Amino acid sequence: MINERYKYSELTGLIIGCAMEVHRRLGNGFQEVIYQRALAIELTEASIPYRRELEMPIFYKDHNIGSRRVDFYIDDCVSVELKAIIQLEDVHLAQAINYLEAYNLEVGLLINFGARSLQHKRVVNRKKDR
């Protein structure tokens, strides 16, 4: 899962591995908060620093226009948004990218525990540092 071409590839690979372990043990069908709690345990056991439900400011033209809680903010560089739905749709991917732009972060993960197999997407803020 590690691809050196991608920023934070090693870290995102570790996060995905933790999510896979959660999905392997719990399967699909639970509410998002259950997966969130289980993933927190896996991240702790893997010694991956994180903050859960971190309230982050949202900026528009350098103005703080509100805030939103990110499911996980990992190692002060990667946001992780969790879903527990049957299938990820384009709207979920767009939402994850919009959050990266609003938070002014480079890399994030969108992870869905609701499908029969774990779904994960790496998202990148293409507007960062333009």
N, CA, C and O atoms as a GROMACS GRO file, in nm:
protein
  520
    1MET      N    1   0.080  -0.120   0.000
    1MET     CA    2   0.000   0.000   0.000
    1MET      C    3   0.084   0.126   0.000
    1MET      O    4   0.032   0.234  -0.024
    2ILE      N    5   0.213   0.115   0.026
    2ILE     CA    6   0.299   0.232   0.031
    2ILE      C    7   0.346   0.265  -0.110
    2ILE      O    8   0.401   0.179  -0.179
    3ASN      N    9   0.325   0.387  -0.152
    3ASN     CA   10   0.370   0.436  -0.281
    3ASN      C   11   0.444   0.566  -0.256
    3ASN      O   12   0.383   0.668  -0.222
    4GLU      N   13   0.572   0.563  -0.271
    4GLU     CA   14   0.658   0.678  -0.237
    4GLU      C   15   0.625   0.804  -0.316
    4GLU      O   16   0.667   0.913  -0.278
    5ARG      N   17   0.550   0.790  -0.426
    5ARG     CA   18   0.512   0.909  -0.504
    5ARG      C   19   0.413   0.996  -0.430
    5ARG      O   20   0.400   1.115  -0.460
    6TYR      N   21   0.342   0.938  -0.334
    6TYR     CA   22   0.237   1.010  -0.262
    6TYR      C   23   0.286   1.057  -0.127
    6TYR      O   24   0.349   0.982  -0.052
    7LYS      N   25   0.256   1.182  -0.097
    7LYS     CA   26   0.293   1.239   0.031
    7LYS      C   27   0.220   1.164   0.143
    7LYS      O   28   0.102   1.133   0.131
    8TYR      N   29   0.291   1.136   0.250
    8TYR     CA   30   0.239   1.066   0.367
    8TYR      C   31   0.192   0.924   0.335
    8TYR      O   32   0.105   0.870   0.403
    9SER      N   33   0.249   0.864   0.232
    9SER     CA   34   0.207   0.731   0.188
    9SER      C   35   0.224   0.626   0.298
    9SER      O   36   0.137   0.541   0.318
   10GLU      N   37   0.335   0.632   0.369
   10GLU     CA   38   0.357   0.532   0.475
   10GLU      C   39   0.251   0.546   0.584
   10GLU      O   40   0.195   0.446   0.629
   11LEU      N   41   0.224   0.668   0.625
   11LEU     CA   42   0.124   0.692   0.729
   11LEU      C   43  -0.016   0.651   0.682
   11LEU      O   44  -0.088   0.583   0.755
   12THR      N   45  -0.055   0.691   0.562
   12THR     CA   46  -0.188   0.654   0.514
   12THR      C   47  -0.201   0.503   0.499
   12THR      O   48  -0.308   0.447   0.521
   13GLY      N   49  -0.093   0.438   0.462
   13GLY     CA   50  -0.094   0.291   0.454
   13GLY      C   51  -0.118   0.227   0.590
   13GLY      O   52  -0.193   0.130   0.601
   14LEU      N   53  -0.056   0.283   0.693
   14LEU     CA   54  -0.076   0.232   0.829
   14LEU      C   55  -0.220   0.254   0.876
   14LEU      O   56  -0.280   0.167   0.938
   15ILE      N   57  -0.275   0.370   0.844
   15ILE     CA   58  -0.413   0.402   0.882
   15ILE      C   59  -0.509   0.304   0.813
   15ILE      O   60  -0.600   0.251   0.876
   16ILE      N   61  -0.489   0.282   0.685
   16ILE     CA   62  -0.574   0.190   0.610
   16ILE      C   63  -0.562   0.049   0.668
   16ILE      O   64  -0.662  -0.023   0.678
   17GLY      N   65  -0.442   0.010   0.707
   17GLY     CA   66  -0.423  -0.121   0.770
   17GLY      C   67  -0.503  -0.133   0.900
   17GLY      O   68  -0.563  -0.237   0.926
   18CYS      N   69  -0.503  -0.028   0.980
   18CYS     CA   70  -0.584  -0.027   1.103
   18CYS      C   71  -0.732  -0.039   1.070
   18CYS      O   72  -0.804  -0.114   1.136
   19ALA      N   73  -0.777   0.034   0.968
   19ALA     CA   74  -0.917   0.028   0.928
   19ALA      C   75  -0.954  -0.112   0.877
   19ALA      O   76  -1.063  -0.162   0.904
   20MET      N   77  -0.863  -0.174   0.805
   20MET     CA   78  -0.887  -0.310   0.757
   20MET      C   79  -0.905  -0.408   0.872
   20MET      O   80  -0.989  -0.498   0.868
   21GLU      N   81  -0.824  -0.390   0.976
   21GLU     CA   82  -0.836  -0.476   1.093
   21GLU      C   83  -0.972  -0.456   1.161
   21GLU      O   84  -1.035  -0.553   1.203
   22VAL      N   85  -1.016  -0.333   1.172
   22VAL     CA   86  -1.148  -0.306   1.231
   22VAL      C   87  -1.257  -0.373   1.147
   22VAL      O   88  -1.345  -0.439   1.202
   23HIS      N   89  -1.250  -0.356   1.016
   23HIS     CA   90  -1.352  -0.414   0.929
   23HIS      C   91  -1.347  -0.566   0.933
   23HIS      O   92  -1.451  -0.632   0.930
   24ARG      N   93  -1.228  -0.621   0.939
   24ARG     CA   94  -1.214  -0.767   0.945
   24ARG      C   95  -1.281  -0.822   1.071
   24ARG      O   96  -1.345  -0.927   1.066
   25ARG      N   97  -1.267  -0.753   1.181
   25ARG     CA   98  -1.322  -0.800   1.308
   25ARG      C   99  -1.472  -0.769   1.324
   25ARG      O  100  -1.547  -0.852   1.377
   26LEU      N  101  -1.515  -0.652   1.280
   26LEU     CA  102  -1.654  -0.612   1.301
   26LEU      C  103  -1.745  -0.638   1.181
   26LEU      O  104  -1.866  -0.656   1.196
   27GLY      N  105  -1.685  -0.642   1.060
   27GLY     CA  106  -1.768  -0.652   0.941
   27GLY      C  107  -1.843  -0.523   0.918
   27GLY      O  108  -1.809  -0.419   0.975
   28ASN      N  109  -1.945  -0.528   0.834
   28ASN     CA  110  -2.025  -0.409   0.807
   28ASN      C  111  -2.156  -0.417   0.885
   28ASN      O  112  -2.190  -0.522   0.939
   29GLY      N  113  -2.228  -0.305   0.891
   29GLY     CA  114  -2.359  -0.306   0.953
   29GLY      C  115  -2.374  -0.226   1.081
   29GLY      O  116  -2.485  -0.212   1.132
   30PHE      N  117  -2.264  -0.174   1.134
   30PHE     CA  118  -2.273  -0.094   1.256
   30PHE      C  119  -2.282   0.055   1.221
   30PHE      O  120  -2.257   0.094   1.107
   31GLN      N  121  -2.317   0.135   1.319
   31GLN     CA  122  -2.318   0.280   1.301
   31GLN      C  123  -2.174   0.331   1.296
   31GLN      O  124  -2.082   0.268   1.348
   32GLU      N  125  -2.158   0.446   1.233
   32GLU     CA  126  -2.026   0.506   1.215
   32GLU      C  127  -1.950   0.522   1.347
   32GLU      O  128  -1.829   0.499   1.352
   33VAL      N  129  -2.018   0.561   1.453
   33VAL     CA  130  -1.952   0.585   1.581
   33VAL      C  131  -1.885   0.458   1.636
   33VAL      O  132  -1.782   0.466   1.703
   34ILE      N  133  -1.941   0.342   1.608
   34ILE     CA  134  -1.881   0.215   1.652
   34ILE      C  135  -1.747   0.194   1.581
   34ILE      O  136  -1.648   0.156   1.644
   35TYR      N  137  -1.744   0.219   1.452
   35TYR     CA  138  -1.619   0.206   1.377
   35TYR      C  139  -1.518   0.311   1.422
   35TYR      O  140  -1.398   0.284   1.429
   36GLN      N  141  -1.567   0.429   1.453
   36GLN     CA  142  -1.478   0.536   1.500
   36GLN      C  143  -1.410   0.495   1.630
   36GLN      O  144  -1.289   0.513   1.645
   37ARG      N  145  -1.485   0.440   1.722
   37ARG     CA  146  -1.428   0.396   1.850
   37ARG      C  147  -1.329   0.282   1.830
   37ARG      O  148  -1.223   0.279   1.892
   38ALA      N  149  -1.365   0.187   1.744
   38ALA     CA  150  -1.275   0.074   1.718
   38ALA      C  151  -1.147   0.120   1.648
   38ALA      O  152  -1.038   0.072   1.681
   39LEU      N  153  -1.160   0.212   1.554
   39LEU     CA  154  -1.041   0.262   1.485
   39LEU      C  155  -0.950   0.336   1.582
   39LEU      O  156  -0.828   0.328   1.571
   40ALA      N  157  -1.008   0.409   1.676
   40ALA     CA  158  -0.926   0.477   1.778
   40ALA      C  159  -0.843   0.376   1.856
   40ALA      O  160  -0.726   0.402   1.886
   41ILE      N  161  -0.900   0.262   1.888
   41ILE     CA  162  -0.825   0.156   1.958
   41ILE      C  163  -0.712   0.106   1.872
   41ILE      O  164  -0.600   0.090   1.920
   42GLU      N  165  -0.739   0.079   1.745
   42GLU     CA  166  -0.634   0.029   1.654
   42GLU      C  167  -0.522   0.131   1.636
   42GLU      O  168  -0.404   0.094   1.636
   43LEU      N  169  -0.557   0.257   1.620
   43LEU     CA  170  -0.455   0.361   1.603
   43LEU      C  171  -0.368   0.373   1.728
   43LEU      O  172  -0.247   0.389   1.719
   44THR      N  173  -0.430   0.364   1.845
   44THR     CA  174  -0.355   0.369   1.970
   44THR      C  175  -0.260   0.250   1.981
   44THR      O  176  -0.144   0.267   2.016
   45GLU      N  177  -0.311   0.131   1.949
   45GLU     CA  178  -0.226   0.011   1.956
   45GLU      C  179  -0.111   0.016   1.856
   45GLU      O  180  -0.006  -0.044   1.879
   46ALA      N  181  -0.131   0.087   1.745
   46ALA     CA  182  -0.025   0.101   1.644
   46ALA      C  183   0.065   0.220   1.672
   46ALA      O  184   0.155   0.250   1.594
   47SER      N  185   0.042   0.289   1.785
   47SER     CA  186   0.121   0.407   1.824
   47SER      C  187   0.117   0.518   1.718
   47SER      O  188   0.216   0.586   1.695
   48ILE      N  189   0.001   0.534   1.656
   48ILE     CA  190  -0.018   0.641   1.558
   48ILE      C  191  -0.087   0.757   1.630
   48ILE      O  192  -0.199   0.741   1.678
   49PRO      N  193  -0.022   0.872   1.638
   49PRO     CA  194  -0.083   0.986   1.709
   49PRO      C  195  -0.204   1.040   1.632
   49PRO      O  196  -0.200   1.057   1.510
   50TYR      N  197  -0.310   1.068   1.706
   50TYR     CA  198  -0.432   1.118   1.644
   50TYR      C  199  -0.511   1.202   1.743
   50TYR      O  200  -0.492   1.196   1.864
   51ARG      N  201  -0.601   1.280   1.686
   51ARG     CA  202  -0.703   1.350   1.764
   51ARG      C  203  -0.836   1.314   1.700
   51ARG      O  204  -0.851   1.317   1.578
   52ARG      N  205  -0.932   1.280   1.783
   52ARG     CA  206  -1.063   1.237   1.734
   52ARG      C  207  -1.165   1.349   1.755
   52ARG      O  208  -1.164   1.418   1.857
   53GLU      N  209  -1.253   1.365   1.655
   53GLU     CA  210  -1.358   1.467   1.662
   53GLU      C  211  -1.299   1.606   1.686
   53GLU      O  212  -1.353   1.685   1.764
   54LEU      N  213  -1.189   1.634   1.619
   54LEU     CA  214  -1.122   1.762   1.635
   54LEU      C  215  -1.200   1.871   1.561
   54LEU      O  216  -1.227   1.858   1.441
   55GLU      N  217  -1.235   1.975   1.632
   55GLU     CA  218  -1.303   2.087   1.568
   55GLU      C  219  -1.199   2.172   1.495
   55GLU      O  220  -1.103   2.221   1.555
   56MET      N  221  -1.220   2.187   1.366
   56MET     CA  222  -1.124   2.260   1.282
   56MET      C  223  -1.194   2.378   1.217
   56MET      O  224  -1.309   2.367   1.175
   57PRO      N  225  -1.124   2.490   1.208
   57PRO     CA  226  -1.184   2.608   1.144
   57PRO      C  227  -1.196   2.589   0.993
   57PRO      O  228  -1.115   2.520   0.931
   58ILE      N  229  -1.297   2.649   0.937
   58ILE     CA  230  -1.317   2.649   0.792
   58ILE      C  231  -1.296   2.792   0.744
   58ILE      O  232  -1.354   2.887   0.797
   59PHE      N  233  -1.211   2.805   0.643
   59PHE     CA  234  -1.175   2.937   0.592
   59PHE      C  235  -1.231   2.959   0.452
   59PHE      O  236  -1.241   2.867   0.371
   60TYR      N  237  -1.265   3.083   0.428
   60TYR     CA  238  -1.306   3.128   0.296
   60TYR      C  239  -1.234   3.260   0.272
   60TYR      O  240  -1.256   3.357   0.345
   61LYS      N  241  -1.147   3.264   0.171
   61LYS     CA  242  -1.069   3.383   0.140
   61LYS      C  243  -1.001   3.438   0.266
   61LYS      O  244  -1.010   3.557   0.297
   62ASP      N  245  -0.935   3.350   0.336
   62ASP     CA  246  -0.861   3.384   0.458
   62ASP      C  247  -0.949   3.431   0.573
   62ASP      O  248  -0.898   3.486   0.671
   63HIS      N  249  -1.080   3.412   0.564
   63HIS     CA  250  -1.172   3.447   0.672
   63HIS      C  251  -1.225   3.318   0.736
   63HIS      O  252  -1.268   3.226   0.666
   64ASN      N  253  -1.222   3.314   0.866
   64ASN     CA  254  -1.279   3.201   0.938
   64ASN      C  255  -1.431   3.216   0.933
   64ASN      O  256  -1.486   3.311   0.986
   65ILE      N  257  -1.498   3.119   0.867
   65ILE     CA  258  -1.643   3.128   0.850
   65ILE      C  259  -1.718   3.022   0.930
   65ILE      O  260  -1.839   3.006   0.914
   66GLY      N  261  -1.648   2.951   1.014
   66GLY     CA  262  -1.714   2.849   1.095
   66GLY      C  263  -1.617   2.736   1.127
   66GLY      O  264  -1.495   2.749   1.111
   67SER      N  265  -1.674   2.627   1.171
   67SER     CA  266  -1.589   2.512   1.202
   67SER      C  267  -1.667   2.384   1.178
   67SER      O  268  -1.789   2.385   1.166
   68ARG      N  269  -1.594   2.275   1.171
   68ARG     CA  270  -1.650   2.142   1.154
   68ARG      C  271  -1.558   2.043   1.223
   68ARG      O  272  -1.438   2.066   1.233
   69ARG      N  273  -1.615   1.936   1.270
   69ARG     CA  274  -1.533   1.834   1.335
   69ARG      C  275  -1.487   1.731   1.233
   69ARG      O  276  -1.567   1.675   1.159
   70VAL      N  277  -1.358   1.708   1.231
   70VAL     CA  278  -1.301   1.603   1.148
   70VAL      C  279  -1.302   1.475   1.232
   70VAL      O  280  -1.272   1.479   1.351
   71ASP      N  281  -1.338   1.362   1.170
   71ASP     CA  282  -1.347   1.237   1.246
   71ASP      C  283  -1.214   1.205   1.314
   71ASP      O  284  -1.210   1.176   1.434
   72PHE      N  285  -1.106   1.210   1.237
   72PHE     CA  286  -0.972   1.190   1.292
   72PHE      C  287  -0.876   1.286   1.224
   72PHE      O  288  -0.883   1.309   1.103
   73TYR      N  289  -0.786   1.342   1.304
   73TYR     CA  290  -0.676   1.422   1.252
   73TYR      C  291  -0.551   1.349   1.297
   73TYR      O  292  -0.517   1.348   1.415
   74ILE      N  293  -0.483   1.287   1.202
   74ILE     CA  294  -0.374   1.195   1.231
   74ILE      C  295  -0.239   1.263   1.216
   74ILE      O  296  -0.208   1.322   1.112
   75ASP      N  297  -0.159   1.254   1.320
   75ASP     CA  298  -0.020   1.300   1.319
   75ASP      C  299  -0.006   1.445   1.267
   75ASP      O  300   0.093   1.479   1.204
   76ASP      N  301  -0.107   1.526   1.295
   76ASP     CA  302  -0.108   1.667   1.255
   76ASP      C  303  -0.087   1.690   1.106
   76ASP      O  304  -0.032   1.792   1.065
   77CYS      N  305  -0.133   1.593   1.022
   77CYS     CA  306  -0.114   1.614   0.879
   77CYS      C  307  -0.218   1.546   0.790
   77CYS      O  308  -0.235   1.586   0.675
   78VAL      N  309  -0.289   1.444   0.838
   78VAL     CA  310  -0.383   1.370   0.754
   78VAL      C  311  -0.520   1.371   0.819
   78VAL      O  312  -0.535   1.335   0.936
   79SER      N  313  -0.621   1.412   0.744
   79SER     CA  314  -0.759   1.404   0.794
   79SER      C  315  -0.819   1.271   0.750
   79SER      O  316  -0.788   1.220   0.642
   80VAL      N  317  -0.904   1.215   0.834
   80VAL     CA  318  -0.971   1.090   0.802
   80VAL      C  319  -1.120   1.109   0.826
   80VAL      O  320  -1.163   1.140   0.938
   81GLU      N  321  -1.198   1.090   0.721
   81GLU     CA  322  -1.344   1.096   0.729
   81GLU      C  323  -1.398   0.955   0.719
   81GLU      O  324  -1.361   0.881   0.628
   82LEU      N  325  -1.484   0.917   0.811
   82LEU     CA  326  -1.541   0.784   0.813
   82LEU      C  327  -1.685   0.786   0.765
   82LEU      O  328  -1.758   0.883   0.786
   83LYS      N  329  -1.724   0.678   0.700
   83LYS     CA  330  -1.862   0.656   0.660
   83LYS      C  331  -1.898   0.512   0.697
   83LYS      O  332  -1.811   0.426   0.710
   84ALA      N  333  -2.028   0.488   0.712
   84ALA     CA  334  -2.079   0.353   0.735
   84ALA      C  335  -2.203   0.338   0.648
   84ALA      O  336  -2.315   0.326   0.697
   85ILE      N  337  -2.181   0.341   0.518
   85ILE     CA  338  -2.289   0.338   0.420
   85ILE      C  339  -2.266   0.222   0.323
   85ILE      O  340  -2.156   0.168   0.315
   86ILE      N  341  -2.369   0.185   0.250
   86ILE     CA  342  -2.359   0.070   0.161
   86ILE      C  343  -2.254   0.092   0.052
   86ILE      O  344  -2.177   0.002   0.021
   87GLN      N  345  -2.252   0.211  -0.005
   87GLN     CA  346  -2.160   0.238  -0.116
   87GLN      C  347  -2.117   0.384  -0.115
   87GLN      O  348  -2.200   0.473  -0.101
   88LEU      N  349  -1.988   0.408  -0.129
   88LEU     CA  350  -1.940   0.545  -0.145
   88LEU      C  351  -1.987   0.600  -0.278
   88LEU      O  352  -1.991   0.528  -0.379
   89GLU      N  353  -2.023   0.726  -0.278
   89GLU     CA  354  -2.068   0.792  -0.400
   89GLU      C  355  -1.975   0.911  -0.426
   89GLU      O  356  -1.897   0.950  -0.340
   90ASP      N  357  -1.985   0.966  -0.546
   90ASP     CA  358  -1.901   1.081  -0.583
   90ASP      C  359  -1.920   1.198  -0.486
   90ASP      O  360  -1.825   1.272  -0.460
   91VAL      N  361  -2.040   1.215  -0.434
   91VAL     CA  362  -2.067   1.325  -0.342
   91VAL      C  363  -1.983   1.312  -0.215
   91VAL      O  364  -1.942   1.414  -0.159
   92HIS      N  365  -1.958   1.191  -0.169
   92HIS     CA  366  -1.876   1.171  -0.048
   92HIS      C  367  -1.730   1.206  -0.076
   92HIS      O  368  -1.663   1.267   0.007
   93LEU      N  369  -1.683   1.169  -0.193
   93LEU     CA  370  -1.546   1.203  -0.233
   93LEU      C  371  -1.532   1.354  -0.247
   93LEU      O  372  -1.433   1.412  -0.201
   94ALA      N  373  -1.629   1.419  -0.309
   94ALA     CA  374  -1.626   1.565  -0.324
   94ALA      C  375  -1.627   1.632  -0.187
   94ALA      O  376  -1.556   1.730  -0.165
   95GLN      N  377  -1.706   1.580  -0.095
   95GLN     CA  378  -1.713   1.635   0.040
   95GLN      C  379  -1.576   1.625   0.108
   95GLN      O  380  -1.531   1.721   0.170
   96ALA      N  381  -1.511   1.511   0.097
   96ALA     CA  382  -1.379   1.492   0.160
   96ALA      C  383  -1.276   1.588   0.102
   96ALA      O  384  -1.194   1.643   0.175
   97ILE      N  385  -1.281   1.609  -0.029
   97ILE     CA  386  -1.188   1.703  -0.094
   97ILE      C  387  -1.219   1.846  -0.048
   97ILE      O  388  -1.127   1.924  -0.021
   98ASN      N  389  -1.347   1.880  -0.040
   98ASN     CA  390  -1.385   2.014   0.006
   98ASN      C  391  -1.337   2.039   0.148
   98ASN      O  392  -1.294   2.150   0.179
   99TYR      N  393  -1.345   1.939   0.233
   99TYR     CA  394  -1.297   1.954   0.370
   99TYR      C  395  -1.147   1.981   0.372
   99TYR      O  396  -1.100   2.066   0.447
  100LEU      N  397  -1.071   1.910   0.289
  100LEU     CA  398  -0.927   1.934   0.283
  100LEU      C  399  -0.899   2.079   0.244
  100LEU      O  400  -0.814   2.145   0.304
  101GLU      N  401  -0.971   2.127   0.144
  101GLU     CA  402  -0.951   2.265   0.100
  101GLU      C  403  -0.990   2.364   0.210
  101GLU      O  404  -0.920   2.462   0.233
  102ALA      N  405  -1.101   2.337   0.276
  102ALA     CA  406  -1.146   2.427   0.382
  102ALA      C  407  -1.051   2.426   0.501
  102ALA      O  408  -1.030   2.529   0.565
  103TYR      N  409  -0.993   2.309   0.532
  103TYR     CA  410  -0.899   2.296   0.644
  103TYR      C  411  -0.758   2.337   0.605
  103TYR      O  412  -0.672   2.351   0.692
  104ASN      N  413  -0.735   2.357   0.475
  104ASN     CA  414  -0.602   2.389   0.422
  104ASN      C  415  -0.502   2.276   0.451
  104ASN      O  416  -0.388   2.300   0.491
  105LEU      N  417  -0.548   2.152   0.429
  105LEU     CA  418  -0.464   2.034   0.446
  105LEU      C  419  -0.433   1.974   0.309
  105LEU      O  420  -0.506   1.997   0.212
  106GLU      N  421  -0.326   1.897   0.303
  106GLU     CA  422  -0.285   1.839   0.175
  106GLU      C  423  -0.348   1.703   0.147
  106GLU      O  424  -0.388   1.676   0.034
  107VAL      N  425  -0.356   1.617   0.248
  107VAL     CA  426  -0.392   1.477   0.226
  107VAL      C  427  -0.498   1.433   0.326
  107VAL      O  428  -0.497   1.471   0.442
  108GLY      N  429  -0.589   1.351   0.276
  108GLY     CA  430  -0.690   1.292   0.362
  108GLY      C  431  -0.728   1.154   0.315
  108GLY      O  432  -0.690   1.111   0.206
  109LEU      N  433  -0.802   1.085   0.398
  109LEU     CA  434  -0.856   0.954   0.363
  109LEU      C  435  -1.007   0.956   0.385
  109LEU      O  436  -1.056   1.016   0.481
  110LEU      N  437  -1.077   0.891   0.297
  110LEU     CA  438  -1.219   0.867   0.310
  110LEU      C  439  -1.234   0.716   0.324
  110LEU      O  440  -1.198   0.641   0.233
  111ILE      N  441  -1.286   0.672   0.437
  111ILE     CA  442  -1.295   0.529   0.466
  111ILE      C  443  -1.439   0.492   0.492
  111ILE      O  444  -1.507   0.555   0.573
  112ASN      N  445  -1.487   0.388   0.422
  112ASN     CA  446  -1.624   0.342   0.437
  112ASN      C  447  -1.626   0.200   0.493
  112ASN      O  448  -1.575   0.106   0.431
  113PHE      N  449  -1.685   0.186   0.611
  113PHE     CA  450  -1.697   0.056   0.677
  113PHE      C  451  -1.829  -0.014   0.643
  113PHE      O  452  -1.847  -0.130   0.680
  114GLY      N  453  -1.920   0.053   0.575
  114GLY     CA  454  -2.054  -0.001   0.554
  114GLY      C  455  -2.067  -0.102   0.441
  114GLY      O  456  -2.166  -0.175   0.435
  115ALA      N  457  -1.971  -0.107   0.353
  115ALA     CA  458  -1.975  -0.202   0.241
  115ALA      C  459  -1.925  -0.340   0.287
  115ALA      O  460  -1.863  -0.352   0.393
  116ARG      N  461  -1.953  -0.441   0.206
  116ARG     CA  462  -1.908  -0.578   0.243
  116ARG      C  463  -1.756  -0.584   0.256
  116ARG      O  464  -1.704  -0.653   0.342
  117SER      N  465  -1.687  -0.511   0.170
  117SER     CA  466  -1.541  -0.497   0.179
  117SER      C  467  -1.511  -0.352   0.214
  117SER      O  468  -1.581  -0.261   0.170
  118LEU      N  469  -1.407  -0.332   0.293
  118LEU     CA  470  -1.369  -0.196   0.330
  118LEU      C  471  -1.339  -0.115   0.204
  118LEU      O  472  -1.269  -0.161   0.115
  119GLN      N  473  -1.393   0.006   0.199
  119GLN     CA  474  -1.364   0.098   0.090
  119GLN      C  475  -1.280   0.212   0.144
  119GLN      O  476  -1.309   0.266   0.251
  120HIS      N  477  -1.178   0.250   0.071
  120HIS     CA  478  -1.096   0.364   0.112
  120HIS      C  479  -1.047   0.439  -0.010
  120HIS      O  480  -1.012   0.381  -0.112
  121LYS      N  481  -1.045   0.570   0.005
  121LYS     CA  482  -0.998   0.658  -0.102
  121LYS      C  483  -0.902   0.758  -0.041
  121LYS      O  484  -0.928   0.816   0.064
  122ARG      N  485  -0.790   0.776  -0.108
  122ARG     CA  486  -0.694   0.879  -0.070
  122ARG      C  487  -0.734   1.005  -0.143
  122ARG      O  488  -0.753   1.003  -0.265
  123VAL      N  489  -0.748   1.115  -0.071
  123VAL     CA  490  -0.787   1.241  -0.134
  123VAL      C  491  -0.675   1.343  -0.115
  123VAL      O  492  -0.606   1.346  -0.013
  124VAL      N  493  -0.661   1.427  -0.216
  124VAL     CA  494  -0.552   1.526  -0.217
  124VAL      C  495  -0.610   1.662  -0.248
  124VAL      O  496  -0.696   1.677  -0.335
  125ASN      N  497  -0.562   1.761  -0.177
  125ASN     CA  498  -0.599   1.900  -0.200
  125ASN      C  499  -0.508   1.955  -0.308
  125ASN      O  500  -0.393   1.992  -0.281
  126ARG      N  501  -0.556   1.961  -0.428
  126ARG     CA  502  -0.478   2.010  -0.542
  126ARG      C  503  -0.458   2.162  -0.536
  126ARG      O  504  -0.372   2.216  -0.605
  127LYS      N  505  -0.537   2.230  -0.453
  127LYS     CA  506  -0.526   2.376  -0.441
  127LYS      C  507  -0.424   2.417  -0.336
  127LYS      O  508  -0.391   2.535  -0.325
  128LYS      N  509  -0.374   2.323  -0.260
  128LYS     CA  510  -0.280   2.354  -0.152
  128LYS      C  511  -0.153   2.415  -0.208
  128LYS      O  512  -0.093   2.362  -0.301
  129ASP      N  513  -0.113   2.527  -0.151
  129ASP     CA  514   0.012   2.596  -0.184
  129ASP      C  515   0.021   2.639  -0.330
  129ASP      O  516   0.129   2.636  -0.389
  130ARG      N  517  -0.090   2.677  -0.388
  130ARG     CA  518  -0.085   2.731  -0.526
  130ARG      C  519  -0.040   2.872  -0.524
  130ARG      O  520  -0.029   2.934  -0.630
   0.00000   0.00000   0.00000
